[in-house]
Amino acid sequence: MVGIRRALALLLLGFYVTQFAMTAWLGPDELYAAYLGLALCYTLAFVGLAAEWFWARWFAIGVGNFGSLLLLVLLQVGMEPIIAFFGFTHLAISVFLAGEGMAARYEYSEAAAERWNLQEESLTLMRRAVKSAGSTIPILILYTLGPSPEFMHWVALALGGAGLVGLLRGRTWGVLALGGAGTIAACEFFLGEAAAGYLILSPFGYPMVSGTVVNLLAVGLLAVPLFFARPMLRMLRSS
């Protein structure tokens, strides 16, 4: 069933690539950049998963976790079909990509082992960090590219994008860049400068999550450097 589950996950990711791209084109001008950014993020997950890049399964699961968070909204507003559809389809992406059989196609494949030669501890750290990045990069896009973005919002997005690239290349500065993006979001939140109102997250135009909540969730990028704190300290002590 690995091939079927992978195909279903790709189908759902492709659906959201199309939906976000169409909403960016047809939707309100002030949210054009946010929807386009989401479309590009989902495209990265789709292409990476289809190309069987070793980290793509982790990133796609993170994206699925991002959408699954909206199921918590149902506890407040009741059973809204659009929110339920959005949340459960993202949950399905994470479920379809789970399991050792699926991992054998990606991080435990012979091609990944020959090219990257990652140890088990490194794989574990990378898995946690990339999943966390996959969950928070879409939130960072909403946080940055929502209505009336400020300069520091752009800095956070640049750090997040660069940090993801650095992380996948095994660079320490990638971890620090992702932590920097989370720090900016944390400062914005705790200083009371988070965006007010609602960001329209649904590709169907339903207001699902407030700017303040988006800002708080973007703080989750701070978890990435925490995953690597122990090996980084160990390396500093040895040097």
HELIX and SHEET records of a PDB file:
HELIX    1   1 VAL A    2  LEU A   26  1                                  25    
HELIX    2   2 ASP A   29  LEU A   31  5                                   3    
HELIX    3   3 TYR A   32  ALA A   51  1                                  20    
HELIX    4   4 ALA A   56  SER A   68  1                                  13    
HELIX    5   5 LEU A   69  VAL A   73  5                                   5    
HELIX    6   6 LEU A   74  VAL A   77  1                                   4    
HELIX    7   7 PRO A   81  PHE A   96  1                                  16    
HELIX    8   8 GLU A  100  ALA A  103  1                                   4    
HELIX    9   9 GLU A  110  TRP A  116  1                                   7    
HELIX   10  10 GLU A  120  LEU A  145  1                                  26    
HELIX   11  11 PHE A  151  LEU A  168  1                                  18    
HELIX   12  12 THR A  172  PHE A  190  1                                  19    
HELIX   13  13 GLY A  211  ALA A  218  1                                   8    
HELIX   14  14 VAL A  219  LEU A  222  5                                   4    
HELIX   15  15 ALA A  223  PHE A  227  1                                   5    
HELIX   16  16 ALA A  229  SER A  238  1                                  10    
SHEET    1   A 2 TYR A 198  LEU A 199  0                                        
SHEET    2   A 2 VAL A 209  SER A 210 -1                                        
END                                                                             
